[in-house]
Amino acid sequence: METPNTHIIEHLLPRYCSGEATVEECRQVEEWIKQSDENYRIAKQIHTLYLATDTMQVLSKVDTEKALFSVCQKMSKGSTRPKVTTVTWLQRVAAILFIPLLITFGIQNLKPRPIEIAQMIEVKTNPGMTTTVHLPDGSVVHLNSESKLSYPSFFDKDKRKVTLQGEAFFEVQKDPEHGFVISTPHETKIEVLGTSFNVEAFEKDDFVSTTLIEGKVRFDYMKNRQSTAVLMKPGQKLTYDSSSSRIQLTETNGESEIAWKDGKVVFHATPLPEALRMLEKRFNVTFVLSNDRLRSEAFTGSFGHQRLERILEIFKISSNIKWRYLDTQDTMNEKTKIEIY
């Protein structure tokens, strides 16, 4: 006949520790625990072993209850085997449970971990559309129409590097220890530490322009096959002509250059060719300027949700220009063409 203590240890305590005991069984175990400090110590150690095996997710690999049952069964047999003390019994149980824990620890900590490789992410905008991109470091990029931004899924320990083809407004997260580098067409790049600025760098154009709103920017370009750098100040617009390797710096408040990200078109004494290029990106059309006399015309004004026809009518009134739609043979693949004459 089993003694009450043997019954508690062999049958009820494992169920109690695993949360499978009934209300009555829980009452019996808790009364047994209160009987002595030794009972409390045994229950606490077995409960700790159950928590350890659950944490390491090896409980399924070890039949703990069976192991306890086997040990306790040996304890209940009297004459044929030497008496097993409580301490010896706990040592055997601990040994049974500790072996898979040790193996799991070795697998997790001694096995070489694979090197994580950053995946390149590419974001493109359709004609006439804009989007906002959040980079892994917290920087924000507003991408204009027909533009492409490439960046890694995470930045390395050296510098934060991205590639831009098109136009974008950058709000770079400040990080003095990790510079931010933007590679642009025509062997140019822009390096910053933390700032906000606009970049226009389309592959099809001969120029690259940067407008600095705040912070510091270094513009790098090739001149006579040598790398040359220009440091910019807030309120400056830099235009680089790749055909002649010339740099032009002008003063600006940046309103006209960055209005596109807020869905606006703003002109400040803007020459007609540049104004038409801004409208091309906004409305996904192509302008044909057939009257060279109009190239010297400049426009000032702000437009929000006005239709393109309304803006062109204002141009017509202010500068006596004329415009008309041109027929295209392939209306599915070609942009709408508008002649300015």
C-alpha positions in Angstrom: 0.0 0.0 0.0 1.3 3.4 -0.9 2.0 5.9 1.8 0.4 9.4 1.5 3.7 11.0 0.8 4.6 8.5 -2.0 1.1 9.0 -3.5 1.6 12.8 -3.6 5.1 12.6 -5.1 4.4 9.9 -7.6 1.0 10.9 -9.0 -0.2 14.3 -7.9 2.9 16.5 -7.8 3.7 16.1 -11.6 0.1 16.9 -12.4 0.1 19.8 -10.0 3.3 21.3 -11.6 2.0 20.8 -15.2 -1.4 22.4 -14.4 -3.4 19.3 -15.0 -4.5 18.5 -11.4 -8.1 18.7 -10.3 -9.3 21.1 -7.5 -9.2 18.2 -5.0 -5.8 17.1 -6.1 -4.5 20.6 -5.8 -5.8 20.8 -2.2 -4.1 17.5 -1.3 -0.7 18.7 -2.7 -0.9 22.1 -1.0 -1.7 20.4 2.3 1.2 18.1 1.8 3.5 21.0 1.0 2.5 22.7 4.3 3.4 19.7 6.4 7.2 20.4 6.3 10.0 22.5 4.9 11.3 19.4 3.2 8.1 18.9 1.3 8.1 22.6 0.3 11.6 22.3 -1.0 10.9 19.2 -3.1 7.8 20.8 -4.6 9.7 24.0 -5.4 12.6 22.2 -7.1 10.3 19.9 -9.2 8.2 23.0 -10.3 11.5 24.8 -11.3 12.4 21.8 -13.4 9.1 21.9 -15.2 9.5 25.6 -15.9 13.0 25.0 -17.3 11.9 22.3 -19.7 8.9 24.4 -20.8 11.2 27.4 -21.5 13.6 25.4 -23.6 10.8 23.8 -25.5 12.0 20.2 -24.8 9.1 19.1 -22.7 7.8 17.1 -25.7 11.1 15.2 -26.0 11.2 14.0 -22.4 8.4 12.0 -20.7 8.9 13.7 -17.4 5.9 12.1 -15.6 7.1 8.7 -16.7 10.6 9.4 -15.4 9.1 10.5 -12.1 6.9 7.5 -11.9 9.8 5.2 -12.5 12.0 6.8 -9.8 9.1 6.9 -7.3 8.3 3.3 -8.1 11.8 2.3 -7.1 11.3 4.3 -3.9 8.1 2.4 -3.0 9.8 -1.1 -3.3 11.2 -2.0 0.0 13.1 -5.2 0.5 14.8 -6.0 -2.8 16.5 -2.6 -3.4 18.4 -0.2 -1.3 16.4 2.7 0.1 16.5 5.8 -2.1 16.7 9.1 -0.2 14.8 12.2 -1.2 18.1 13.9 -2.2 19.1 11.0 -4.4 15.7 10.9 -6.0 15.8 14.6 -6.9 19.3 14.2 -8.3 18.1 11.4 -10.6 15.1 13.4 -11.8 17.3 16.5 -12.4 19.8 14.3 -14.4 16.9 13.0 -16.6 15.6 16.5 -17.3 19.0 18.3 -17.6 20.4 16.2 -20.5 18.0 17.4 -23.1 18.4 21.0 -21.8 22.2 20.7 -22.2 21.8 19.3 -25.7 19.4 22.1 -26.7 21.7 24.8 -25.3 24.7 23.4 -27.2 22.8 23.3 -30.5 21.5 26.9 -30.1 24.8 28.4 -28.9 27.6 26.4 -30.5 26.1 26.0 -34.0 27.5 28.7 -36.4 24.8 31.2 -37.2 24.3 32.1 -40.8 25.3 35.6 -41.9 22.3 37.7 -42.7 22.5 39.4 -46.1 20.5 42.6 -46.7 17.9 42.3 -49.5 17.7 45.2 -52.0 14.3 46.9 -52.1 13.2 49.0 -55.1 10.3 51.4 -55.1 9.0 52.9 -58.4 6.3 55.5 -59.0 4.0 55.5 -62.0 3.7 58.6 -64.2 1.8 61.4 -62.5 1.9 59.6 -59.1 4.0 60.2 -55.9 4.6 58.0 -52.9 6.3 58.1 -49.5 9.0 55.6 -48.4 10.2 54.9 -44.8 13.8 53.7 -44.7 15.2 51.2 -42.1 16.9 54.0 -40.2 13.8 56.1 -39.8 14.5 58.5 -42.7 11.6 59.5 -44.9 11.7 59.8 -48.7 9.0 61.4 -50.8 9.3 60.0 -54.3 8.0 62.1 -57.3 6.5 60.9 -60.6 8.4 58.3 -62.7 11.1 58.0 -60.1 12.9 54.9 -58.6 14.6 54.5 -55.2 16.7 51.4 -54.3 17.8 50.7 -50.7 18.8 47.7 -48.5 16.4 46.0 -46.1 18.9 47.1 -43.3 21.9 49.4 -43.4 25.4 48.1 -42.7 27.8 49.4 -40.0 29.5 51.8 -42.3 27.2 54.2 -44.2 23.6 54.3 -45.2 23.5 54.0 -49.0 20.6 54.4 -51.4 20.3 54.9 -55.1 17.9 57.4 -56.8 16.8 57.8 -60.4 14.3 60.6 -60.6 13.2 63.2 -58.1 12.8 62.9 -54.3 12.6 64.9 -51.2 14.7 63.4 -48.3 14.2 63.9 -44.6 17.3 62.1 -43.3 17.5 60.8 -39.7 20.4 62.3 -37.9 23.2 59.9 -37.2 26.7 61.5 -37.1 28.5 58.1 -37.0 26.8 56.8 -40.1 26.7 59.1 -43.1 23.8 59.0 -45.6 24.9 58.6 -49.3 22.7 58.9 -52.3 24.0 57.7 -55.6 22.6 59.5 -58.6 23.1 59.3 -62.4 26.1 60.8 -64.3 28.6 59.6 -61.7 27.3 61.9 -59.0 26.4 61.4 -55.4 25.2 63.3 -52.4 26.4 62.7 -48.8 24.7 64.1 -45.7 24.6 63.5 -41.9 21.1 64.6 -41.2 19.1 67.1 -43.2 16.2 67.7 -45.5 16.7 68.5 -49.2 15.3 67.8 -52.7 17.1 65.9 -55.5 16.2 65.9 -59.2 18.3 63.3 -61.1 16.6 61.7 -64.0 18.7 59.4 -66.2 17.3 61.0 -69.4 18.3 64.5 -68.4 21.8 66.0 -68.6 21.6 67.7 -65.3 21.3 66.8 -61.6 20.0 69.4 -59.2 19.9 69.6 -55.4 18.0 72.1 -53.2 19.1 72.2 -49.6 16.4 73.2 -47.1 18.3 72.6 -43.8 21.5 70.8 -42.6 24.6 70.1 -44.6 25.1 68.5 -48.0 28.2 67.6 -50.0 27.7 67.1 -53.7 30.3 64.9 -55.4 30.8 64.8 -59.1 33.5 64.0 -61.7 35.5 66.7 -63.4 38.4 65.9 -65.7 38.2 62.3 -64.4 38.8 63.5 -60.8 36.3 63.5 -58.0 35.3 67.0 -57.0 33.1 68.1 -54.1 30.9 71.1 -53.4 29.6 71.9 -49.9 26.2 73.4 -49.8 24.4 75.7 -47.4 20.7 75.9 -46.6 18.8 78.0 -49.1 21.0 77.0 -52.0 20.1 75.1 -55.2 22.9 73.4 -57.0 22.6 72.4 -60.7 25.2 70.2 -62.3 25.5 70.0 -66.1 26.9 66.5 -66.9 27.7 67.5 -70.5 30.1 70.3 -69.4 30.8 69.3 -65.8 29.8 72.7 -64.6 28.2 73.7 -61.3 25.7 76.5 -60.8 24.7 77.7 -57.3 21.6 79.9 -56.8 19.7 81.2 -53.8 16.2 79.9 -53.2 13.7 79.4 -50.4 12.9 76.0 -51.7 9.2 76.5 -52.0 9.1 76.0 -55.8 11.4 72.9 -55.7 9.6 70.9 -53.0 5.9 72.0 -53.6 5.3 68.8 -55.6 5.4 66.6 -52.5 2.4 68.5 -51.1 0.5 68.1 -54.4 1.2 71.7 -55.6 3.0 73.4 -58.4 4.7 76.7 -57.5 6.4 79.1 -59.9 8.8 81.9 -58.8 9.9 83.7 -62.0 10.3 80.2 -63.4 11.4 80.1 -67.1 8.9 78.5 -69.4 11.0 75.4 -70.3 11.4 74.6 -66.6 7.8 75.3 -65.8 6.7 72.9 -68.6 9.0 70.2 -67.2 7.3 70.6 -63.8 3.9 70.3 -65.4 5.0 67.2 -67.3 5.8 65.3 -64.1 2.6 66.5 -62.4 0.2 65.7 -65.3 2.0 62.9 -67.1 2.1 64.7 -70.5 4.8 65.8 -73.0 5.2 69.4 -74.1 6.6 70.4 -77.5 7.9 74.0 -77.4 7.9 75.1 -81.0 8.3 78.8 -80.5 11.9 79.7 -79.4 10.8 83.2 -78.5 8.8 81.8 -75.6 11.9 80.3 -74.0 12.7 83.6 -72.2 9.2 83.9 -70.7 8.9 83.4 -66.9 6.0 82.7 -64.7 5.0 83.2 -61.1 2.0 81.6 -59.4 0.8 78.8 -57.2 -1.5 76.0 -58.3 -3.1 73.2 -56.2 -6.0 71.2 -57.7 -6.4 73.1 -60.9 -6.7 71.1 -64.1 -3.9 71.3 -66.6 -6.1 73.1 -69.2 -6.8 75.9 -66.6 -3.1 76.4 -65.9 -2.3 76.6 -69.6 -5.2 79.2 -70.1 -3.6 81.3 -67.4 -0.2 81.1 -69.3 -2.0 82.1 -72.4 -3.6 85.2 -70.8 -0.3 86.3 -69.0 2.2 85.7 -71.8 0.1 85.4 -75.0 1.1 81.8 -75.7 -1.0 79.3 -77.6 -1.3 75.6 -77.0 -3.0 72.6 -78.6 -3.2 68.9 -78.3 -1.2 66.9 -80.9 -2.4 63.6 -82.3 -0.5 60.5 -81.4 -0.5 57.2 -83.4 -0.3 54.9 -80.4 -2.6 56.3 -77.7 -2.1 53.3 -75.4 1.7 53.6 -74.9 2.5 57.3 -75.7 1.9 60.2 -73.3 -0.5 63.0 -74.4 1.5 65.6 -76.4 0.8 69.3 -76.2 2.3 71.9 -78.4 3.2 75.3 -77.1 3.6 77.9 -79.9 
